[in-house]
Amino acid sequence: MEVFRSPDLRRLQLAWGGYHAGEWAQLVALSVYAYDVGGATYVGLLGLFRMVPAAVALPLGAMATDRFPRQRVLVACYALRAVSIAATAAVLVLDAPIVLVFTLAALAAVFSAPIPPAHWSLVPVLARTPQELVATNVSSSTLEGVASLAGPVIAGLLLALSGPEIVVFLSAAVYVWCTYLASRVATEADPTRASRRLERGQFSMVLAGFRTLAREPASLLIVGLFSAQTFVRGLLNVLIVSASLVLLDLGEAGVGFLSAAFGAGMLVGAFASVSLVRRRRLADPFALGLALWGAPIALIAVWPEAAWAVLCLAIVGFGNAVLDVSGYTLLQRTVDDRVMGRVFAAFEILVLLTIALGSMLVPLLIEAFGLRGALIAAGALLPALALFLRPRLREVDRSSDVPEHELERLVSLPLFAPLPITSLEKLAAHLRPVAAETGTVVINQGDAGDLFYLIDEGEVEVIHDGRRVATLGPGQFFGEIALLKDTPRVASITALTDLKLLVLDRETFISAVAGHLRSEARAEDVVEQRLAELVR
């Protein structure tokens, strides 16, 4: 694939695959261990122990994701996860009390919680084109599918031959490898530089992801539907164990093989998702992924046979791949790079809480409806939501259309030319038109600056201390000095003709320019040149 020609994207993706392989393997092993100790209730408790502490700690992880270079956050999290998983394996060998095993599993989950938001927010920074962005998400889903197949299969085979501790030790070794790969990723773009420049309050930084979701209905809808899917995933994590041991009579190894069927479906779905690479509209694939995630779970209850269950879980995995590629791409297209880590962290908090909630509700569902009834209830939710909310999803598609003329204007400017195309598309969507008649004073020298101006049509004159300094026309810009230097306006700008301007607010402008080393350097060069012109 084109993605793997980029060394940094290749390393990032391989680490992502390793992350999921290790996660699936140790989850299967610990789930079997918990079931042996206390049945489905203890499997649900394992989900609670793993997810809730991670959700509580994730806001701080989110702040780190947008405060420090995301590549360094990934390295630290992979390394800490390797240590904590190895410690979990050690206490299993020592036959320690289950509360200690669960506590270490919770600690490992805390360390891993920032990994997905750091990964998904780093992808659009490394991607060089819109097609490469979707292709990278397809690659992520493919590797997740391979990992979701390989992890449970390896866990199932090892569980048939040995104990859970061997599987967990193997997972720790995988995370050491992930640490090495992440340490080799490098990029000139670093949106966290803009966060450090624009944001001062630590508490404000923690809440930025939730505030962004609150004011962006499109992003909120996508995250909300993902949360519904992860709630069903929490149900399925426990239902797979119960179905394997009780309904399908497949034994402990069957837990791994049923989970592997999900992974195999993900792998097929990821390859099928290649068709989405050049597709701009992704609402319908997202809705399809939701429906496929739910309906086959209910069908297992209709015909509880092992081969049928394997096929149904493979279809669920297929839907998961389509859902991830389309949903993550929609989020990456709509969320500001500067706060993307915290938006994905807010998303992950909801993921962790909904998985934990789903895990804990399974015993109640089984008690109320029986195992087959619980499978039907779990499978019905997502298809209903997909059908009901499909019109709103299509609105999200329309909102992510790129204004081509505005994008062409931005690409032509030296300030923005170094930015990744995905960042430029979002920046173009933030440009708003402003008109001014001949003779209008657009900027007064000495006023506070809060806007950056790009001339679309017309001409302006630049006046400093009553002296004309320059004349600017279409494709040129002004207003950047006050924003970059945080000073009053250094010159007045007057319209020589009727004007059509495109403007950016200060926060969006700083976020774009300060988030890339070459862009910021070019901006500083422009500022120095223009300040020199003022004193000639």
Residue pairs with C-beta under 8 A, 6 or more apart in sequence:
1 135
1 138
1 139
2 131
2 132
2 135
3 9
3 10
3 13
3 132
3 135
3 136
3 139
4 10
4 13
4 139
6 126
6 128
6 132
7 184
8 126
8 184
8 185
8 186
8 187
9 123
9 126
9 127
9 132
9 136
9 139
11 181
11 182
11 184
11 185
12 74
12 119
12 122
12 123
12 126
12 181
12 182
12 185
13 136
13 139
13 140
13 143
14 143
14 181
15 74
15 78
15 177
15 178
15 181
15 182
16 119
16 140
16 143
16 144
17 143
17 144
17 146
17 147
18 147
18 174
18 175
18 177
18 178
18 181
19 78
19 112
19 115
19 119
19 147
19 175
19 178
20 143
20 144
20 147
20 148
20 151
21 146
21 147
21 148
21 150
21 151
21 154
21 174
22 81
22 85
22 151
22 170
22 171
22 172
22 174
22 175
22 178
23 112
23 147
23 151
23 171
24 147
24 148
24 151
24 152
24 155
24 259
24 263
25 151
25 152
25 154
25 155
25 167
25 168
25 170
25 171
25 174
26 85
26 88
26 105
26 108
26 155
26 167
26 168
26 171
27 237
28 151
28 152
28 155
28 156
28 159
28 167
28 255
28 256
28 259
29 155
29 158
29 159
29 164
29 165
29 167
29 168
29 171
30 46
30 88
30 101
30 105
30 164
30 168
31 43
31 46
31 237
31 241
31 255
32 159
32 164
32 241
32 252
32 255
33 92
33 101
33 164
34 42
34 43
34 45
34 46
34 98
35 42
35 43
35 241
35 245
35 252
36 252
37 98
38 45
38 98
40 238
40 241
40 242
40 362
40 363
40 366
41 363
42 98
43 237
43 238
43 241
43 359
44 238
44 359
44 360
44 362
44 363
45 102
45 360
46 102
46 105
46 359
47 234
47 237
47 238
47 355
47 356
47 358
47 359
47 360
48 356
48 359
48 360
49 102
49 103
49 105
49 106
50 105
50 106
50 108
50 109
50 356
51 109
51 234
51 352
51 353
51 355
51 356
51 359
52 106
52 352
52 353
52 356
53 106
53 107
53 109
53 110
54 106
54 109
54 110
54 112
54 113
54 352
55 113
55 348
55 349
55 352
55 353
55 356
57 110
57 113
58 113
58 114
58 345
58 348
58 349
58 352
59 206
59 207
59 345
59 349
60 206
61 73
61 77
61 113
61 114
61 117
61 345
62 114
62 117
62 206
62 209
62 341
62 342
62 344
62 345
62 346
62 349
63 202
63 205
63 206
63 342
64 73
64 114
65 73
65 114
65 117
65 118
65 121
65 192
65 341
65 342
65 344
65 345
66 121
66 191
66 192
66 195
66 205
66 208
66 338
66 339
66 340
66 341
66 342
67 192
67 195
67 196
67 205
68 192
69 190
69 192
70 118
70 121
70 122
70 125
70 192
70 341
71 122
71 182
71 185
71 186
71 187
73 114
73 118
74 115
74 118
74 119
74 122
74 182
74 185
75 179
75 182
75 183
77 111
77 112
77 114
77 115
77 118
78 115
78 175
78 178
78 179
78 182
79 175
79 176
79 179
80 111
81 108
81 111
81 112
81 115
81 175
82 172
82 173
82 175
82 176
82 178
82 179
83 172
84 104
84 107
84 108
84 111
85 108
85 168
85 171
85 172
85 175
86 169
86 172
87 104
87 107
88 101
88 104
88 105
88 108
88 168
89 165
89 166
89 168
89 169
89 171
89 172
91 100
91 101
91 104
92 101
92 163
92 164
92 165
92 168
93 165
109 352
113 345
113 348
113 352
114 345
114 348
116 344
116 348
117 340
117 341
117 342
117 343
117 344
117 345
117 347
117 348
118 341
119 140
120 328
120 331
120 332
120 340
120 344
121 191
121 337
121 340
121 341
121 343
121 344
122 185
122 187
123 133
123 136
123 137
123 140
123 332
124 133
124 332
124 337
124 340
124 420
124 422
124 423
125 187
125 189
125 190
125 191
125 337
125 420
125 423
126 136
126 185
126 187
126 189
126 420
127 133
127 136
127 420
127 421
127 422
128 420
128 421
129 421
130 421
130 422
130 425
131 277
131 278
133 329
133 332
133 333
133 422
134 276
134 277
134 278
134 279
134 325
134 329
135 274
135 277
137 324
137 325
137 328
137 329
137 332
138 270
138 273
138 274
138 276
138 277
138 325
139 270
140 324
140 325
140 328
141 266
141 269
141 270
141 273
141 321
141 324
141 325
142 267
142 270
142 271
142 273
142 321
143 270
144 266
144 270
144 321
144 324
145 263
145 264
145 265
145 266
145 267
145 268
145 269
145 270
145 317
145 321
146 263
146 267
147 263
148 259
148 260
148 262
148 263
148 266
148 267
148 317
149 260
149 263
149 264
149 266
149 267
150 260
150 263
151 259
151 263
152 255
152 256
152 257
152 258
152 259
152 260
152 262
152 263
153 256
153 257
153 260
153 263
154 167
154 170
155 167
155 256
155 259
156 253
156 254
156 255
156 256
156 257
156 259
156 260
157 253
157 256
158 166
158 167
158 170
159 167
159 252
159 253
159 256
160 252
160 253
188 418
188 516
188 517
188 518
189 419
189 420
189 423
189 515
189 516
189 517
190 515
190 516
190 517
191 337
191 338
191 340
191 511
191 515
192 338
192 341
192 515
193 514
193 515
193 520
194 338
194 510
194 511
194 512
194 513
194 514
194 515
195 205
195 338
195 339
197 510
197 514
198 338
198 507
198 510
198 511
198 514
199 205
199 208
205 342
206 342
208 339
208 342
209 339
209 341
209 342
209 343
209 344
209 345
209 346
209 347
210 346
212 219
212 335
212 336
212 339
212 342
212 343
212 346
213 219
213 220
213 223
213 343
213 346
214 220
216 334
216 335
218 330
218 334
218 395
218 396
218 399
218 400
219 331
219 334
219 335
219 343
221 389
221 392
221 393
221 396
222 286
222 327
222 330
222 331
222 396
223 331
223 343
223 346
223 347
223 350
225 286
225 290
225 327
225 385
225 386
225 389
225 393
226 323
226 327
226 347
226 350
226 351
227 347
227 350
227 351
227 354
228 290
228 354
228 381
228 382
228 385
229 290
229 293
229 323
229 382
230 350
230 351
230 354
230 355
230 358
231 354
231 355
231 357
231 358
231 381
232 293
232 294
232 297
232 358
232 378
232 379
232 381
232 382
233 354
233 355
233 358
234 354
234 355
234 356
234 357
234 358
234 359
234 360
234 361
235 358
235 359
235 361
235 362
235 365
235 374
235 378
236 297
236 316
236 358
236 378
237 355
237 358
237 359
238 358
238 359
238 362
238 363
239 297
239 362
239 371
239 374
239 375
239 378
240 255
240 258
240 259
240 313
241 255
242 362
242 366
242 371
243 258
243 300
243 304
243 309
243 371
243 375
244 250
244 251
244 252
244 254
244 255
244 258
245 251
245 252
245 254
245 255
246 371
247 300
247 304
247 371
247 372
248 254
248 258
248 304
248 305
248 306
248 309
250 257
250 258
250 306
254 306
257 310
258 309
258 310
258 313
259 313
261 309
261 310
261 311
261 313
261 314
261 317
262 313
262 314
262 316
262 317
262 320
263 317
264 314
264 317
265 313
265 314
265 315
265 316
265 317
265 318
265 319
265 320
265 321
266 317
266 318
266 320
266 321
267 317
267 321
268 314
268 317
268 318
268 321
269 317
269 318
269 319
269 320
269 321
269 322
270 321
270 325
272 318
272 321
272 322
273 285
273 321
273 322
273 325
273 326
276 282
276 285
276 322
276 325
276 326
276 329
279 285
280 397
280 400
280 401
281 394
281 397
282 326
282 327
282 329
282 330
282 397
283 326
283 330
283 390
283 393
283 394
283 396
283 397
284 390
284 393
284 394
285 322
285 325
285 326
286 322
286 323
286 326
286 327
286 330
286 393
287 386
287 387
287 389
287 390
287 393
288 319
288 322
288 386
289 319
289 320
289 321
289 322
289 323
289 324
289 326
289 327
290 319
290 323
290 382
290 383
290 385
290 386
291 319
291 382
291 383
291 386
291 387
292 315
292 316
292 318
292 319
292 322
292 323
293 316
293 319
293 320
293 323
293 382
294 378
294 379
294 380
294 381
294 382
294 383
295 379
295 382
295 383
296 311
296 312
296 313
296 315
296 316
296 319
296 379
297 312
297 316
297 375
297 378
297 379
298 375
298 376
298 378
298 379
298 380
299 308
299 312
299 379
300 308
300 309
300 312
300 313
300 375
300 379
301 371
301 372
301 373
301 375
301 376
301 379
304 372
330 396
330 397
330 400
331 343
331 344
331 347
332 340
332 422
333 400
333 422
333 425
333 426
334 396
334 399
334 400
334 426
335 343
335 426
336 426
336 508
336 511
337 423
337 426
337 511
337 512
337 515
338 511
338 515
362 374
365 373
365 374
365 377
365 378
366 374
369 376
369 377
400 429
402 425
402 428
402 429
403 428
403 429
403 431
406 428
406 429
406 431
406 502
407 424
407 425
407 428
409 428
409 431
409 454
409 456
409 475
409 502
410 416
410 424
410 427
410 428
410 431
410 454
411 417
411 424
412 475
413 454
413 475
413 477
414 522
414 526
415 477
415 480
415 513
415 519
415 522
415 523
415 526
416 424
416 427
416 512
416 513
416 519
417 519
417 522
418 516
418 518
418 519
418 522
419 427
419 512
419 515
419 516
419 519
423 512
423 515
423 516
427 504
427 508
427 512
430 504
430 505
430 508
431 454
431 502
431 503
431 504
432 502
432 503
433 456
433 500
433 501
433 502
433 503
434 453
434 499
434 500
434 501
434 502
434 503
435 498
435 499
435 500
435 501
436 442
436 458
436 495
436 498
436 499
436 501
437 495
437 498
437 499
438 495
438 496
438 497
438 498
439 494
439 495
440 494
440 495
440 499
441 492
441 493
441 494
441 495
442 453
442 460
442 493
442 494
442 495
442 499
442 501
443 449
443 453
443 478
443 479
443 489
443 491
443 492
443 493
444 489
444 492
445 463
445 464
445 465
445 488
445 489
445 490
445 491
445 492
446 488
446 489
447 488
447 489
448 482
448 488
448 489
449 479
449 481
449 482
449 483
449 487
449 488
449 489
449 506
450 483
450 505
450 506
451 479
451 503
451 504
451 505
451 506
452 477
452 479
452 480
452 483
452 503
452 504
452 505
452 506
452 509
453 477
453 478
453 479
453 493
453 501
453 502
453 503
454 475
454 476
454 477
454 501
454 502
454 503
454 504
455 472
455 473
455 474
455 475
455 476
455 477
455 478
455 499
455 500
455 501
456 474
456 500
456 501
456 502
457 474
457 498
457 499
457 500
458 473
458 474
458 495
458 496
458 497
458 498
458 499
458 500
459 471
459 472
459 473
459 495
459 496
459 497
459 499
460 471
460 472
460 478
460 493
460 494
460 495
460 496
460 499
461 468
461 470
461 471
461 472
461 493
461 494
461 496
462 468
462 469
462 470
462 471
462 472
462 478
462 491
462 492
462 493
463 469
463 491
463 492
463 493
463 494
464 490
464 491
464 492
464 534
469 491
469 533
469 534
470 533
471 496
472 478
478 493
479 489
479 493
480 509
480 523
480 526
480 527
481 487
481 489
481 490
481 527
481 530
481 531
482 488
482 489
482 490
483 506
483 509
483 510
484 510
484 513
484 523
484 524
484 527
485 527
490 531
490 534
491 534
504 512
512 519
513 519
513 520
513 523
514 520
